[in-house]
Amino acid sequence: MNNAPGKTDKIGKMGFWMCLALVVGNIIGSGVFLLPASLAPYGLNSVFGWLMTAAGALLLAYVFSRLARAFPQAGGPYVYPRVAFGELTGFLMAWGYWISCWVGNAAIAIGAVASLAELIPALKTTVGAPALTACALIWLLTLLNWRGVRYAGAFQIVTTVLKLLPLTAVIILGCTLFIAQDTSVIRVEPQPFAFPAVAAAAALTLWALLGLESATVPSDDVIDPQRTIPRATLIGTLIAAVIYVLASTTVILLIPGSELAESNAPFADVVRIFWGDRAASTLALFAFISGIGALNGWILVQGEMPRVLAREGIFPEVFARDSKHGTPGHALFITSALITPVVLMNYSNSMVRIFTFIILIATAAFLVVYLLCSLAALKLAWRGEMGVKGGKLVTLLIVSSLAAIYSLWTLYGAGAEAFWWCMALLAAGLPVYGWMKRGKQLIVERVDS
């Protein structure tokens, strides 16, 4: 029997290119344009951090591609730990993933507004303007996702193509200077190699590569998910990793760390040095487009995850209600309502400090999810439930082990404060789980009686 999706099945769903744009678009957001400022204290150690992160991200991408092939259901980061370790573990991973999404979306919105402020100086000087602008972006993109996955997917493709242009320009600049062997432009302060600094930098740089698993979440809306999602995950992660390492290294080499730490738009500052103010303003515009593209993709994910949990009966039923467009309308609006106060309450400090603090907490929560998914792949492969044998099984076991080790190492690099905030976020889900389980038990008892 031919199980390929029919033409009618494809209407309103995402194909390979939309999934690839979702992965690349969710990875490459406003983070990369502001992240070099957060990495400034680590100097050249941050370059080693980037390389470690790129390698770790590719290991994780392979794990998720194999898990998606074996278990193509929607809600990947919930499905895999649940199958391997039980419902409670699956719930806690989904809860942590969901909270990380909307807390991280606050950071993405802040980064996007930081780029926009380079074009509209009034955003820097008008009290409350950055916060209100960030909130407006969140709600506009929430409405776009409410309208349907095809609209959000098309928007994602356009913004993904546009956001690659400025990063490519910076890479070309760096390559040109390297080929010309002009060492006079290298202004990074020399620092000795330090393993703790590399680990700390790796925790920050992983934030920029979070989202590699994005295509596994809305798999019910994907054409041929068992084939499309693994390809999009691996190829998208590889594209983003290469671009990130080359572009960020260029910025770190060309701006002194003391100046970089105070910059709200590091990439624009590099372009301004070599190509002038007009080019810097143009790059700031593209950085803003990049931010709203990533925010769009993550808002799609933040709605899908609670809908999956609600349909499983371990999240309030209101999150399972679809809009007239077939989208998780209630989940989208409730989650965006949670993001709004996070943005409003965090604009009393500088953008870089806010951005760094938020991404460390969100990254720690994502790392716990990545660790459990890697361990799930190990357990399921050992039990023979991953659909691979022989050499492929050995490869999967090795890669899953390395991915788990990488997740643990980077979690260490995130620091104790971020780890305990992450644990607190996960613990906050336990009462919700207990309440929902108790509600289901009462329903069963009533039916039985």
Buried (B, 14 or more C-beta within 10 A) or exposed (E): EEEEBEEEEEEBBBBBBBBBBBBBBBBBBBBBBBBBBBBBBBBBBBBBBBBBBBBBBBBBBBBBBBBBBBBBBBBBBBBBBBBBBEBBBBBBBBBBBBBBBBBBBBBBBBBBBBBBBBBBEEBBEEEEBBBBBBBEBBBEBBEBBBBBBBBBBBBBBEBBBBBBEBBEBBBEBBEEBBEEEEEEBEBBEEBEEBEEBBBBBBBBBBBBBBBBBBBBBBBBBBBBBBBBBBBBBBBBBBBBBEBBBBBBBBBBBBBEBEEBBEBBBBBBBBBBBBBEEEBBBBBBBBBBBBBBBBBBBBBBBBBBBBBBBBBBBBBBEEBBEEBEBEBBBBBBBBBBEBBBEBBBEBBEEEBBEBBBBBBBBBBBBBBBBBBBBBBBBBBBBBEEEBBBEEEEBEBBBEBBBBBBBBBBBBBBBBBEEBBEBBBEBBEEBEEBBEEBBEBEEEEEEEEEE
